[in-house]
């Protein structure tokens, strides 16, 4: 018997707004939306497909009354696929992300950022072809 990683859940203040931000960041779509919960992903999960193979997990944003209170214990890493890391950071800043300092120091190959609700994530090296 095994399990599959099917969803990553993020507590947040505004599920619709945060889901919209991450849809833009990751080029995903809303799969299901309720008043206090939004699920986004790149595919429509079915029991048959999940059993057949490993698939990318969906992200589920659940509205909660309390705000974020400390550094994330878990965070997402993203890698640009068609631009440089610097260009992607600029794009994400335009979407509402901010640069974050979590004690990473200078000269790192990644950039620590925070989404509009303050959840940290990292922008890693670009996967775009190098000329």
N, C-alpha and C positions, 0 to 999 in steps of 0.2 A: 504494500500500500504506500502511496505517496500523496503529497499535496502539491498544489500549484500556487504560485504567487500570482493572484488575479487582480488585486486592488491595493492601492495605497491611499489611505484616508488622511485628509488634512482637516483638522478643526480650524474654523475661521469665523469671523464676524459677519461676512457677506459672501455667501457661497456663490451666488451668481456672478458677482464682480470678480472674485478671485479665479473662478473657473474660466471666465472670459479672458483674463490676463494669461493664464496658462495655455488656453487654446491658441492664442496668438504666439506665445513663445514657442510652443512645440508643434504647431500646425495640426492640432487635434480638433475634434468636433464634440459637441454635446450629445451624449448618448441618452441621458435621462435627466429630467429636471423636475424637482418638486419645490415646494415653498422654502424648505430649509436644507435641501441637498441637491447637488449637481454632480453627475458623473460624466467624465470626458474620456475620450480614448481615440484610437486609430482604427478600431474594428468593433463589431458588435459581438460580444462574447456569447457563445452558446456552450452548453454542457458538452456536446460532442467535440467541438473544436478544442476546448480546454483539456479534455481527456486525451485528445489525439496528439497534442504537441504543446511545447512551451510557447506562450504568446506574450506580447508585451502587456504589462498590467495596465488597468485603467486607473485614473485618479478620481477620487471621490471627495468632494468638498462638503463638509457638514457644518452647518451654522451652529455655533455654541455661544452662550451669553458672556463667557469670560474671555478676556484678551490674552494674548501671548505673554508669558511672564519670565522666560529665560531663554538662553541659547538652545537652538534645536539639538536634539539628540540624534536626529536623522535628517538628512537633507538630500536634495536632488543635485546631480551634476548634469550639465548639458554641454554638448559639443557642437559648435557651428559646423554645418555641412557644406555651405556654399559661400562662405566669406571668412575673413580673418576673425580671430578672437576679439580684437579691438573693435572691428565693425559690428560684431554681434553685441558687445557691451553697449555700444552707442545705440543700437536698435532697442535693446532692452530698457535702457534709461528712458527712451522715448515712449515706451509702453507703460512706464510708471515704476520700474524697478529703481533701486538705489544701490550704490556701492556700500559695502559693509566691512567693518573691521571687527574680526573675531579673534584678533591676536595672531593673524597669519604671518605678519612681518612683511618685509619688502622683498622684491626680486623673485616672486613666485611665478610659476608658469600658468597659474589659474587666477581668476578674478572672483572674489567673494562678493555676492550681491544679495539683496533682499527683495522679495516680492512686495506688492503694495501693502500687505499686512505685516511685514517684517520677518517673514520666514526666509532664512538664509538658503542660498543655493550657490553653486559654483559654475562658472563658465570655464571650461577646460580648453585644451588646445583645439585648433580647428582641424576638421577632417576633410576640408576642401583640398582638392589637388593643388600641389605646390608647383608653381611655374619655374 
